[in-house]
Amino acid sequence: MGSVAKRGFQQYLLQLEQHPLRTKAITAGVLSAVSDIVAQKLTGIQKLQIKRILLKVLFGFGYLGPFGHFLHLLLDKIFKGKKDTATVAKKVAVEQLTASPWNNLVFMIYYGMVIDGRPWRQVKTKLKKEYPAIQFTSWTFWPVVGWVNFQYVPLQFRVIFHSLVAVGWGIFLNLRAKSMALTKGS
């Protein structure tokens, strides 16, 4: 069995080298599905909501993977691939002041309008109410992930590392949304 896993991993690395954008997009899509499946089970959903999972796959594949791919290429180009402390701090700062707020905003809009099927008016109200807290929480967590990513993870693996950590972040966001809904219903 170990040799099958080893061959699979080697094939994955080959795909990552030959088709980096496609491989990162597929990986982000699959990991978005994993995150949503776990979140659904943890929030007590008995029968998996397949449409919701597929829409999360679409978001990971169509947005998260490609966005991360190009973001990391751009940051490495701007900062010339350096890994000294000052450069890593600048990369983290740029990521947290640009990509982080944008990604959280896009995700909340996508989730509200596409996955939940809510009208813009409701999504906008939810954004005004919940976005600041989500972004603040993001800034307490993701800078550490960014530091590790920029300091220790080779460029070709950064989107994958980020996507793996995002599995936990997605679960957190789903549990938080469920908790807020229960609190409001009490």
Phi, psi and omega in degrees: 000322179301323181289328177295314178296319180296315178296320178298317179294318178297321177294320177299313179298322178296316178297321179297323179286316185279326184224067188298316182296311180299315183295318179292322178296314179296316180299315179297322178295313180297315181291330174296321178295314180302314180301315182290322178298312179298315180298317179299316180294318180293333180271005173092008178289122184281314181253120182304138177271095187298318180300317179298316179298314181296323177292326175291321176300315180301318179296314179297314182290314186275337183237299189300311180299306180297318179301312180297320179304307183287327177299312182291325174297315180297313180297321179291328178288315180299316184260014173054030176069012182290151180234018177290162186304316182295319181291318178299318178299319178295318179299315179298316180298313179299314180299316184286333181269347181240293186293319183300306179298321180297311182299318179294321178295311180299316180298315181296321178293313179300312182299314182294311186277320186269308184285312179276342179069031181273152176288158182307320182303314179292319180296318179298318178298316179295321178300312181301323185280316191252338185301314181303317181292320179295316180294320178298315178298320177302317181289346176270347186245307189291332177301324177295316178298316179299318180300311179300315182300309183288328184279321192241340186263128177299150185312314185293344181255358186295317180294322180292316176301313179300317180295322178296315179294325180296339174302311179294321179297317179297320177296315178303312182298319178295317179293323178295316179298319179296316180298317180294323179293320178294319179298318181289330181282345183287000000 
